[in-house]
Amino acid sequence: MNVELTRFKVKEGKSETVDEWLNFLNENMKDVLITLDAEKMYVETIFREVLDGTEYLYWYSAQGEHGQDVEDSDHWIDKEHLRYWNECIDPEFRPVDLSTEVVMIPEKIRSVVES
């Protein structure tokens, strides 16, 4: 299982579009959750922070091995998600992967998600 937390920089002036994006995901959660199966995504969470006047989004995920990349999905929700991504995420900023030091998932949970 891959457990990751990555920071991405939001393009300047795109905060309102990020609001729309996150609202879109929340409002369409039923379809969002459908797409996670193919990705072998057990948990995916987006966090938001403004640090020294710069906005960042953080992706936390717990994902199984060999899942489908979101870019390879034909599902309409993923296509819209990627449209927002391209509009909002600064491609000039190198994403920052935080170091995973401890993963605490009880065996009874791990055995269910990995089966």
Rosetta constraint file for C-alpha pairs under 8 A:
AtomPair CA 1 CA 62 HARMONIC 6.64 0.50
AtomPair CA 1 CA 63 HARMONIC 5.60 0.50
AtomPair CA 1 CA 64 HARMONIC 4.70 0.50
AtomPair CA 1 CA 65 HARMONIC 6.18 0.50
AtomPair CA 1 CA 114 HARMONIC 7.87 0.50
AtomPair CA 2 CA 61 HARMONIC 7.66 0.50
AtomPair CA 2 CA 62 HARMONIC 5.60 0.50
AtomPair CA 2 CA 63 HARMONIC 5.14 0.50
AtomPair CA 2 CA 64 HARMONIC 6.23 0.50
AtomPair CA 2 CA 65 HARMONIC 7.17 0.50
AtomPair CA 3 CA 60 HARMONIC 7.47 0.50
AtomPair CA 3 CA 61 HARMONIC 5.57 0.50
AtomPair CA 3 CA 62 HARMONIC 4.37 0.50
AtomPair CA 3 CA 63 HARMONIC 6.43 0.50
AtomPair CA 3 CA 100 HARMONIC 7.14 0.50
AtomPair CA 3 CA 103 HARMONIC 7.58 0.50
AtomPair CA 4 CA 59 HARMONIC 7.62 0.50
AtomPair CA 4 CA 60 HARMONIC 5.57 0.50
AtomPair CA 4 CA 61 HARMONIC 5.32 0.50
AtomPair CA 4 CA 62 HARMONIC 6.62 0.50
AtomPair CA 4 CA 97 HARMONIC 7.22 0.50
AtomPair CA 4 CA 98 HARMONIC 7.31 0.50
AtomPair CA 4 CA 99 HARMONIC 7.92 0.50
AtomPair CA 4 CA 100 HARMONIC 6.72 0.50
AtomPair CA 5 CA 58 HARMONIC 6.57 0.50
AtomPair CA 5 CA 59 HARMONIC 5.45 0.50
AtomPair CA 5 CA 60 HARMONIC 4.34 0.50
AtomPair CA 5 CA 61 HARMONIC 6.60 0.50
AtomPair CA 5 CA 97 HARMONIC 5.97 0.50
AtomPair CA 5 CA 98 HARMONIC 5.59 0.50
AtomPair CA 5 CA 99 HARMONIC 7.81 0.50
AtomPair CA 5 CA 100 HARMONIC 7.79 0.50
AtomPair CA 6 CA 58 HARMONIC 5.37 0.50
AtomPair CA 6 CA 59 HARMONIC 5.28 0.50
AtomPair CA 6 CA 60 HARMONIC 6.68 0.50
AtomPair CA 6 CA 95 HARMONIC 6.51 0.50
AtomPair CA 6 CA 96 HARMONIC 5.40 0.50
AtomPair CA 6 CA 97 HARMONIC 4.36 0.50
AtomPair CA 6 CA 98 HARMONIC 5.96 0.50
AtomPair CA 7 CA 56 HARMONIC 6.46 0.50
AtomPair CA 7 CA 57 HARMONIC 5.82 0.50
AtomPair CA 7 CA 58 HARMONIC 4.40 0.50
AtomPair CA 7 CA 59 HARMONIC 6.64 0.50
AtomPair CA 7 CA 95 HARMONIC 5.57 0.50
AtomPair CA 7 CA 96 HARMONIC 5.01 0.50
AtomPair CA 7 CA 97 HARMONIC 6.51 0.50
AtomPair CA 7 CA 98 HARMONIC 7.78 0.50
AtomPair CA 8 CA 56 HARMONIC 5.50 0.50
AtomPair CA 8 CA 57 HARMONIC 5.28 0.50
AtomPair CA 8 CA 58 HARMONIC 6.14 0.50
AtomPair CA 8 CA 89 HARMONIC 6.65 0.50
AtomPair CA 8 CA 90 HARMONIC 7.42 0.50
AtomPair CA 8 CA 93 HARMONIC 7.31 0.50
AtomPair CA 8 CA 94 HARMONIC 7.62 0.50
AtomPair CA 8 CA 95 HARMONIC 5.08 0.50
AtomPair CA 8 CA 96 HARMONIC 6.89 0.50
AtomPair CA 9 CA 54 HARMONIC 7.58 0.50
AtomPair CA 9 CA 55 HARMONIC 6.19 0.50
AtomPair CA 9 CA 56 HARMONIC 4.50 0.50
AtomPair CA 9 CA 57 HARMONIC 6.42 0.50
AtomPair CA 9 CA 89 HARMONIC 5.91 0.50
AtomPair CA 9 CA 90 HARMONIC 5.55 0.50
AtomPair CA 9 CA 93 HARMONIC 6.30 0.50
AtomPair CA 9 CA 95 HARMONIC 7.45 0.50
AtomPair CA 10 CA 14 HARMONIC 6.78 0.50
AtomPair CA 10 CA 15 HARMONIC 7.49 0.50
AtomPair CA 10 CA 54 HARMONIC 7.65 0.50
AtomPair CA 10 CA 55 HARMONIC 5.48 0.50
AtomPair CA 10 CA 56 HARMONIC 5.40 0.50
AtomPair CA 10 CA 57 HARMONIC 6.87 0.50
AtomPair CA 10 CA 88 HARMONIC 5.55 0.50
AtomPair CA 10 CA 89 HARMONIC 4.68 0.50
AtomPair CA 10 CA 90 HARMONIC 5.49 0.50
AtomPair CA 11 CA 55 HARMONIC 7.95 0.50
AtomPair CA 11 CA 88 HARMONIC 5.46 0.50
AtomPair CA 11 CA 89 HARMONIC 5.59 0.50
AtomPair CA 11 CA 90 HARMONIC 4.81 0.50
AtomPair CA 12 CA 54 HARMONIC 7.80 0.50
AtomPair CA 12 CA 55 HARMONIC 7.95 0.50
AtomPair CA 14 CA 18 HARMONIC 6.21 0.50
AtomPair CA 14 CA 87 HARMONIC 7.86 0.50
AtomPair CA 14 CA 88 HARMONIC 5.78 0.50
AtomPair CA 15 CA 19 HARMONIC 6.33 0.50
AtomPair CA 15 CA 55 HARMONIC 7.67 0.50
AtomPair CA 16 CA 20 HARMONIC 6.43 0.50
AtomPair CA 17 CA 21 HARMONIC 6.12 0.50
AtomPair CA 17 CA 84 HARMONIC 7.71 0.50
AtomPair CA 17 CA 88 HARMONIC 7.02 0.50
AtomPair CA 18 CA 22 HARMONIC 6.09 0.50
AtomPair CA 18 CA 84 HARMONIC 7.70 0.50
AtomPair CA 18 CA 88 HARMONIC 6.60 0.50
AtomPair CA 19 CA 23 HARMONIC 6.08 0.50
AtomPair CA 20 CA 24 HARMONIC 5.93 0.50
AtomPair CA 21 CA 25 HARMONIC 6.34 0.50
AtomPair CA 21 CA 81 HARMONIC 7.42 0.50
AtomPair CA 21 CA 84 HARMONIC 6.18 0.50
AtomPair CA 22 CA 26 HARMONIC 6.21 0.50
AtomPair CA 23 CA 27 HARMONIC 5.89 0.50
AtomPair CA 24 CA 28 HARMONIC 6.09 0.50
AtomPair CA 25 CA 29 HARMONIC 5.83 0.50
AtomPair CA 25 CA 32 HARMONIC 6.83 0.50
AtomPair CA 25 CA 81 HARMONIC 7.82 0.50
AtomPair CA 28 CA 32 HARMONIC 6.23 0.50
AtomPair CA 29 CA 33 HARMONIC 5.96 0.50
AtomPair CA 30 CA 34 HARMONIC 6.61 0.50
AtomPair CA 31 CA 35 HARMONIC 6.70 0.50
AtomPair CA 31 CA 77 HARMONIC 6.69 0.50
AtomPair CA 32 CA 36 HARMONIC 6.85 0.50
AtomPair CA 32 CA 77 HARMONIC 6.47 0.50
AtomPair CA 32 CA 78 HARMONIC 7.79 0.50
AtomPair CA 33 CA 37 HARMONIC 7.45 0.50
AtomPair CA 35 CA 39 HARMONIC 6.95 0.50
AtomPair CA 35 CA 75 HARMONIC 7.24 0.50
AtomPair CA 35 CA 77 HARMONIC 7.95 0.50
AtomPair CA 35 CA 78 HARMONIC 7.52 0.50
AtomPair CA 36 CA 40 HARMONIC 6.09 0.50
AtomPair CA 36 CA 41 HARMONIC 5.05 0.50
AtomPair CA 36 CA 42 HARMONIC 7.31 0.50
AtomPair CA 37 CA 41 HARMONIC 6.27 0.50
AtomPair CA 37 CA 42 HARMONIC 7.94 0.50
AtomPair CA 38 CA 67 HARMONIC 6.04 0.50
AtomPair CA 38 CA 68 HARMONIC 5.54 0.50
AtomPair CA 39 CA 63 HARMONIC 7.60 0.50
AtomPair CA 39 CA 64 HARMONIC 7.92 0.50
AtomPair CA 39 CA 66 HARMONIC 7.84 0.50
AtomPair CA 39 CA 67 HARMONIC 4.07 0.50
AtomPair CA 39 CA 68 HARMONIC 4.36 0.50
AtomPair CA 39 CA 69 HARMONIC 6.24 0.50
AtomPair CA 39 CA 70 HARMONIC 7.09 0.50
AtomPair CA 40 CA 63 HARMONIC 5.63 0.50
AtomPair CA 40 CA 64 HARMONIC 5.03 0.50
AtomPair CA 40 CA 65 HARMONIC 7.14 0.50
AtomPair CA 40 CA 66 HARMONIC 7.51 0.50
AtomPair CA 40 CA 67 HARMONIC 4.80 0.50
AtomPair CA 40 CA 68 HARMONIC 7.30 0.50
AtomPair CA 41 CA 61 HARMONIC 7.19 0.50
AtomPair CA 41 CA 62 HARMONIC 6.27 0.50
AtomPair CA 41 CA 63 HARMONIC 4.35 0.50
AtomPair CA 41 CA 64 HARMONIC 6.31 0.50
AtomPair CA 41 CA 67 HARMONIC 7.40 0.50
AtomPair CA 42 CA 61 HARMONIC 7.47 0.50
AtomPair CA 42 CA 62 HARMONIC 5.51 0.50
AtomPair CA 42 CA 63 HARMONIC 5.41 0.50
AtomPair CA 42 CA 64 HARMONIC 7.21 0.50
AtomPair CA 42 CA 113 HARMONIC 6.58 0.50
AtomPair CA 43 CA 60 HARMONIC 7.73 0.50
AtomPair CA 43 CA 61 HARMONIC 5.29 0.50
AtomPair CA 43 CA 62 HARMONIC 5.07 0.50
AtomPair CA 43 CA 63 HARMONIC 6.91 0.50
AtomPair CA 44 CA 59 HARMONIC 6.98 0.50
AtomPair CA 44 CA 60 HARMONIC 5.64 0.50
AtomPair CA 44 CA 61 HARMONIC 4.38 0.50
AtomPair CA 44 CA 62 HARMONIC 6.64 0.50
AtomPair CA 45 CA 59 HARMONIC 5.81 0.50
AtomPair CA 45 CA 60 HARMONIC 5.08 0.50
AtomPair CA 45 CA 61 HARMONIC 6.39 0.50
AtomPair CA 46 CA 57 HARMONIC 6.62 0.50
AtomPair CA 46 CA 58 HARMONIC 5.53 0.50
AtomPair CA 46 CA 59 HARMONIC 4.76 0.50
AtomPair CA 46 CA 60 HARMONIC 6.35 0.50
AtomPair CA 47 CA 57 HARMONIC 5.60 0.50
AtomPair CA 47 CA 58 HARMONIC 4.86 0.50
AtomPair CA 47 CA 59 HARMONIC 6.48 0.50
AtomPair CA 47 CA 60 HARMONIC 7.83 0.50
AtomPair CA 48 CA 55 HARMONIC 7.42 0.50
AtomPair CA 48 CA 56 HARMONIC 5.86 0.50
AtomPair CA 48 CA 57 HARMONIC 4.61 0.50
AtomPair CA 48 CA 58 HARMONIC 6.22 0.50
AtomPair CA 49 CA 55 HARMONIC 5.75 0.50
AtomPair CA 49 CA 56 HARMONIC 5.25 0.50
AtomPair CA 49 CA 57 HARMONIC 6.43 0.50
AtomPair CA 50 CA 54 HARMONIC 5.31 0.50
AtomPair CA 50 CA 55 HARMONIC 4.24 0.50
AtomPair CA 50 CA 56 HARMONIC 6.15 0.50
AtomPair CA 51 CA 55 HARMONIC 6.34 0.50
AtomPair CA 51 CA 56 HARMONIC 7.62 0.50
AtomPair CA 63 CA 67 HARMONIC 7.69 0.50
AtomPair CA 64 CA 114 HARMONIC 6.89 0.50
AtomPair CA 68 CA 72 HARMONIC 6.70 0.50
AtomPair CA 68 CA 73 HARMONIC 7.39 0.50
AtomPair CA 69 CA 73 HARMONIC 6.97 0.50
AtomPair CA 70 CA 78 HARMONIC 6.45 0.50
AtomPair CA 71 CA 78 HARMONIC 7.70 0.50
AtomPair CA 71 CA 79 HARMONIC 7.97 0.50
AtomPair CA 71 CA 82 HARMONIC 7.55 0.50
AtomPair CA 73 CA 78 HARMONIC 6.46 0.50
AtomPair CA 73 CA 79 HARMONIC 7.54 0.50
AtomPair CA 74 CA 78 HARMONIC 7.24 0.50
AtomPair CA 74 CA 79 HARMONIC 7.08 0.50
AtomPair CA 75 CA 79 HARMONIC 6.51 0.50
AtomPair CA 76 CA 80 HARMONIC 6.26 0.50
AtomPair CA 77 CA 81 HARMONIC 6.05 0.50
AtomPair CA 78 CA 82 HARMONIC 6.07 0.50
AtomPair CA 79 CA 83 HARMONIC 6.24 0.50
AtomPair CA 80 CA 84 HARMONIC 6.35 0.50
AtomPair CA 81 CA 85 HARMONIC 6.16 0.50
AtomPair CA 82 CA 86 HARMONIC 6.09 0.50
AtomPair CA 83 CA 87 HARMONIC 6.27 0.50
AtomPair CA 84 CA 88 HARMONIC 5.95 0.50
AtomPair CA 85 CA 89 HARMONIC 5.48 0.50
AtomPair CA 105 CA 109 HARMONIC 6.53 0.50
AtomPair CA 105 CA 110 HARMONIC 6.17 0.50
AtomPair CA 106 CA 110 HARMONIC 6.20 0.50
AtomPair CA 107 CA 111 HARMONIC 5.86 0.50
AtomPair CA 108 CA 112 HARMONIC 6.49 0.50
AtomPair CA 109 CA 113 HARMONIC 6.38 0.50
AtomPair CA 110 CA 114 HARMONIC 5.96 0.50
AtomPair CA 111 CA 115 HARMONIC 6.02 0.50
